[in-house]
């Protein structure tokens, strides 16, 4: 077959491969050819000279690239070389060198998360989830310095569109937008600090997000319903005990899900969380009132062989051979369980975190100072206090134990009422707490 051919589909399609790589040139188009490998793969190429050196550019594979498409690309390359004296191969090599010194968003996210883990940032796992959900699919393949405000706007739009299809999207997806942009802003702040970008594109974007603050507190009658009807809803016993434990201890579900038997100091009546186990990275000793202790003993036959007090199990009966390898419940397990049970409980708009807020509200309402609630919740006071953080290593066990005792007494008055209509009012509760000399 001649080495110069007419570029027609019938001609190129019928070229048979040989034992070596062959090139066939297009009649009337200098430097425009089709290269045929021994494997049968056919690719359009462009050949030109720079000095004494031959330069080759692969345009694209046939038939994915049609003859018409390849011809247009050839015309553009031919013009660059012969009309403007450019060297496309050298230009592409320079561009590759530049790109090799740049980082994509996905690659830098890995660097950022590794650094945050080293710093012990509490939200790093949530940031990793958010990046994987919306940032990487949108801009992950872009170089850091290529990301524009339009790209960030598209992330917002992506979240809003997804929220339209989800009934449980918090405030129409606007809470997710707020968190996503906050994490992405921190990501690009680090990139700017390392001189990888000139400006942070997130700062210039007007966020459509809103805070996800809730103020829902269960009423006294709703507390009765929650405690007395939860066992009747067909939930696995460990799930029921977990939700009740969240109420009686007022602790975060994340900390509760990862609670280990080794963290229990039952001789002291305390669940001790070390610094790395709490949100604010402060050691926290949670007093266990009789309700909490009873719930721990209730789940021990199911989970006692595993590391986790509330290890994830859907068993409805005590297993003959308890599993030693139970994992913690998933992040959304409790919220999903509560969401499915709202109607049967007769409690509207409830989520697990409301239980924490509810306990703190009612111990304050019956007369305890707000400090006691803050200590039970393990909240920081919002200010940098070197004396308090470094020099005063008092764990406030006395105050927390008092709060736990008061909360157990209040729960006694509520959950042990014969019916929901017999639940005492707040005024009655205050009188009973005062009479019991608990304050």
ABEGO torsion letter per residue (X at the ends): XBABBBBBAAAAAABBBBABBBBBBBBGBBGBBBBBBAAGBBBBBBBBBBEABBBBBBAEBOAABBAAAAAAAAAAAAAAAAAAGBBAAAAAAAAAAAAAABBBAAAAAAAAAAAAAAAGBAAAAAAAAAAAAAAAAAAAABBAAABBAAAAAAAAAAAAAAAAABAABBGGGAAAAAAAAAAAAAAAAAAAAAGABABBAAAABBBABBBABBABBBBAAAAAAAAAAAAAAGBBAAAAAAAAAAAAAGBBAAAAAABBAAABBAAAGBBBBBAAABAAGBBBBBBBBAAAAAAAAAAAAAAAABABABBBBABABBBABBBAABBBBBAAAAAAAAAAAAAAAGBBGBBAAAAAAAAAAAAAAAGBBAAAAAAAAGBBAGBBBAAAAAABABAGAAAAAAAAAAAAAAAAAAAABABAAABBBAAAAAAAAAAAGAX
